[in-house]
Amino acid sequence: MTHTTPTSALTAAAPDARSLRDALGRFATGVAFITATPDGKPTGLIVNSLTSVSLTPPLIAFCPSRHSLTWSRMRRAQRFAVNVLGRHHERFAMRATPAGTDRFAGLDWQPGHGGLPLLTDALATLECEIVAEHPTGDHWIVVGRVDNLRTSPIKDPLVFFAGALGALK
Ligand SMILES: Cc1cc2nc3c(=O)[nH]c(=O)nc-3n(C[C@H](O)[C@H](O)[C@H](O)COP(=O)(O)O)c2cc1C
């Protein structure tokens, strides 16, 4: 069986960015703080585009914008950590989202292997080596190989749905 795109799908009108955001906003996700230490300086980016890719080998991916100044610095580190955020991080996530803010101000973290910033109260942390970075549309697809992880017993995630942060229940 082949997997080709029918011509009708190729000629259909492309959805505008607002409609696409609204539709995908109905897909509830968690929220993560991706961290790295390019040039020894703790740096981080809030994302909801995190996904698992492969169990063997252990691969994950997330999608930073190609306009992200923060990611353009972070990628130099060749390694990053995923900090899965909990409901208790809601105010932090709102404060840390605008470009140009000091995202580590007042944050409680410890260095992991190679100095990757790991939040002490994250629901899980995964330390990764960048194994691929694919330019795709206006974002990158960054694939990381997990070489260290830690899971917390806390089961109260931060959730992103319909453009708003919230809790699961
Ligand atoms: C819940 C949430 C999810 C986000 N997910 C992403 C994402 O997956 N990719 C991305 O590039 N930016 C995402 N952002 C925006 C970035 O966190 C950040 O605001 C943006 O990249 C501008 O900052 P920068 O110039 O420092 O990169 C998200 C923001 C929020 C609040």
The ligand as an ORCA input file, in Angstrom:
! r2SCAN-3c Opt
* xyz 0 1
  C       1.703     27.229     26.968
  C       2.733     27.760     26.008
  C       3.279     26.920     25.043
  C       4.255     27.374     24.150
  N       4.780     26.505     23.249
  C       5.738     26.910     22.393
  C       6.324     25.987     21.485
  O       5.996     24.812     21.448
  N       7.288     26.469     20.648
  C       7.686     27.777     20.674
  O       8.554     28.147     19.891
  N       7.160     28.663     21.548
  C       6.201     28.254     22.402
  N       5.671     29.144     23.292
  C       6.169     30.537     23.293
  C       7.560     30.633     23.959
  O       7.502     30.164     25.287
  C       8.131     32.076     24.004
  O       7.181     32.926     24.534
  C       8.528     32.581     22.643
  O       9.393     31.677     22.020
  C       9.211     33.985     22.700
  O      10.373     33.954     23.443
  P      11.873     33.860     22.823
  O      12.067     34.958     21.840
  O      12.698     33.983     24.059
  O      11.989     32.536     22.154
  C       4.686     28.718     24.201
  C       4.137     29.576     25.178
  C       3.180     29.097     26.076
  C       2.618     30.023     27.115
*
